């Protein structure tokens, strides 16, 4: 791999070691290492920090470990076509992942929302926390039928029932 990608054998070995420590299955360590090495060359997602962020995002979202190349490609595409960087997208996505998973959002939904928030200049730590609270509050309102549900529905231009159904079907779309 070091002959194909301008990353040293030492760096590749460290990435593979990090992958193993982060719970990447041994059958997927080589692919994961290649994705992180490629990202390190083409983006500002660098080395072990990038490996940690991508692995944590994947673990939180329950992403198939066969999809690291697809996730990496999506992050690069989003970074190339928005006013943010790949690192900012991944950091924001990692912050949103827990709440998004509870709302049954897909990895693509989370990466898209992360891109939009990052492109607005919202920092991952504050923005991820605030947006996660909104997701959790909407989910709680739907689960309990609280008065907040009517407020969310009104903002969306729907009835409470329509909004609840839309959220259950496609939370990111709602």
C-alpha positions as CSV (number, residue, x, y, z in Angstrom):
1,X,0.0,0.0,0.0
2,X,2.9,2.4,0.7
3,X,3.9,2.0,-2.9
4,X,0.5,3.2,-4.1
5,X,-0.2,5.9,-1.6
6,X,2.3,8.5,-0.4
7,X,2.1,7.4,3.2
8,X,5.0,5.6,5.0
9,X,4.9,2.0,6.2
10,X,5.3,3.3,9.7
11,X,2.2,5.6,9.3
12,X,0.2,2.8,7.7
13,X,1.1,0.4,10.5
14,X,0.0,3.0,13.1
15,X,-3.3,3.4,11.3
16,X,-3.9,-0.3,11.2
17,X,-3.0,-0.5,14.9
18,X,-5.5,2.3,15.7
19,X,-8.1,0.5,13.6
20,X,-7.7,-2.7,15.7
21,X,-7.9,-0.7,19.0
22,X,-11.1,1.0,17.8
23,X,-12.9,-2.3,17.2
24,X,-12.5,-2.6,13.4
25,X,-12.8,-6.3,12.5
26,X,-9.6,-7.8,11.3
27,X,-11.2,-8.5,7.9
28,X,-11.7,-4.8,7.4
29,X,-8.5,-3.3,8.9
30,X,-6.7,-3.1,5.5
31,X,-9.7,-1.4,3.8
32,X,-10.1,1.0,6.8
33,X,-6.4,1.8,6.7
34,X,-6.5,2.5,3.0
35,X,-9.5,4.8,3.4
36,X,-7.8,6.8,6.2
37,X,-4.5,6.9,4.2
38,X,-6.3,8.2,1.1
39,X,-8.2,10.8,3.2
40,X,-4.9,11.9,4.8
41,X,-3.4,12.5,1.3
42,X,-6.5,14.2,-0.2
43,X,-8.1,16.0,2.7
44,X,-7.4,17.6,6.1
45,X,-8.6,14.4,7.8
46,X,-5.2,13.2,9.1
47,X,-3.9,10.0,10.5
48,X,-4.9,8.5,13.8
49,X,-7.2,11.4,14.7
50,X,-9.1,10.9,11.5
51,X,-9.1,7.2,12.0
52,X,-10.5,7.6,15.5
53,X,-13.2,10.0,14.3
54,X,-14.3,7.8,11.4
55,X,-14.3,4.7,13.5
56,X,-16.4,6.3,16.3
57,X,-18.9,7.7,13.8
58,X,-19.2,4.2,12.2
59,X,-19.6,2.5,15.6
60,X,-22.2,5.0,16.9
61,X,-24.2,4.8,13.7
62,X,-23.9,1.0,13.5
63,X,-22.5,1.4,10.0
64,X,-21.4,-1.7,8.2
65,X,-17.6,-2.0,8.2
66,X,-17.8,-2.9,4.5
67,X,-18.8,0.8,3.9
68,X,-15.7,2.7,5.0
69,X,-14.8,3.4,1.4
70,X,-18.3,4.8,0.7
71,X,-18.3,6.9,3.8
72,X,-14.9,8.3,2.9
73,X,-16.0,9.1,-0.7
74,X,-19.1,10.8,0.6
75,X,-17.2,13.0,3.0
76,X,-14.8,14.0,0.2
77,X,-17.6,14.8,-2.2
78,X,-19.4,16.9,0.4
79,X,-16.2,18.7,1.3
80,X,-15.4,19.4,-2.3
81,X,-18.9,20.8,-3.0
82,X,-19.6,22.9,0.1
83,X,-18.1,25.8,2.1
84,X,-16.6,23.5,4.8
85,X,-13.8,21.0,5.1
86,X,-13.9,17.2,5.3
87,X,-12.5,17.3,8.9
88,X,-15.3,19.7,10.0
89,X,-17.9,17.5,8.4
90,X,-16.6,14.4,10.2
91,X,-16.3,16.1,13.5
92,X,-19.8,17.4,13.3
93,X,-21.1,14.1,12.1
94,X,-19.5,12.3,15.1
95,X,-21.2,14.8,17.5
96,X,-24.6,14.3,15.8
97,X,-24.4,10.5,15.5
98,X,-25.8,9.5,18.9
99,X,-29.0,11.5,18.7
100,X,-29.3,10.8,14.9
101,X,-29.1,7.1,15.5
102,X,-31.9,7.2,18.1
103,X,-34.0,9.1,15.5
104,X,-33.2,6.4,12.9
105,X,-31.3,8.7,10.6
106,X,-28.9,7.2,8.1
107,X,-25.2,7.9,7.8
108,X,-26.0,9.9,4.6
109,X,-28.5,12.0,6.5
110,X,-26.0,12.7,9.3
111,X,-23.2,13.6,6.9
112,X,-25.6,15.9,5.0
113,X,-26.8,17.7,8.1
114,X,-23.2,17.9,9.4
115,X,-22.1,19.5,6.1
116,X,-24.9,22.1,6.2
117,X,-24.2,23.0,9.8
118,X,-20.4,23.2,9.2
119,X,-20.9,25.3,6.1
120,X,-22.8,27.8,8.1
121,X,-19.7,28.2,10.3
122,X,-21.2,26.4,13.3
123,X,-18.5,24.7,15.3
124,X,-18.8,20.9,16.0
125,X,-18.7,21.1,19.8
126,X,-21.4,23.7,20.3
127,X,-23.4,23.0,17.1
128,X,-23.4,19.3,17.5
129,X,-24.6,19.5,21.1
130,X,-27.3,22.0,20.3
131,X,-28.6,20.1,17.2
132,X,-28.5,16.8,19.1
133,X,-30.6,18.4,21.8
134,X,-33.2,19.5,19.2
135,X,-33.3,15.9,17.7
136,X,-33.7,14.5,21.2
137,X,-36.4,17.0,22.1
138,X,-38.4,16.3,18.9
139,X,-38.1,12.5,19.5
140,X,-39.3,13.0,23.1
141,X,-42.2,15.1,22.0
142,X,-43.3,12.5,19.5
143,X,-42.8,9.6,21.9
144,X,-44.8,11.4,24.7
145,X,-47.3,13.5,22.6
146,X,-46.3,16.5,24.6
147,X,-47.3,20.1,23.8
148,X,-43.8,20.6,22.1
149,X,-45.0,18.3,19.3
150,X,-47.6,20.9,18.3
151,X,-44.9,23.6,18.1
152,X,-42.6,21.5,16.0
153,X,-45.5,20.6,13.7
154,X,-46.6,24.2,13.3
155,X,-43.0,25.2,12.3
156,X,-43.0,22.4,9.7
157,X,-46.5,23.5,8.4
158,X,-48.1,20.2,9.4
159,X,-50.5,18.8,11.9
160,X,-49.0,17.0,14.9
161,X,-50.0,13.6,13.5
162,X,-48.5,14.4,10.1
163,X,-45.3,15.6,11.7
164,X,-45.0,12.6,13.9
165,X,-45.5,10.3,11.0
166,X,-43.0,12.2,8.8
167,X,-40.4,12.0,11.6
168,X,-40.9,8.3,12.1
169,X,-40.7,7.7,8.3
170,X,-37.7,10.1,7.6
171,X,-36.5,12.2,10.6
172,X,-34.0,14.1,8.5
173,X,-36.6,14.9,5.9
174,X,-39.1,16.0,8.5
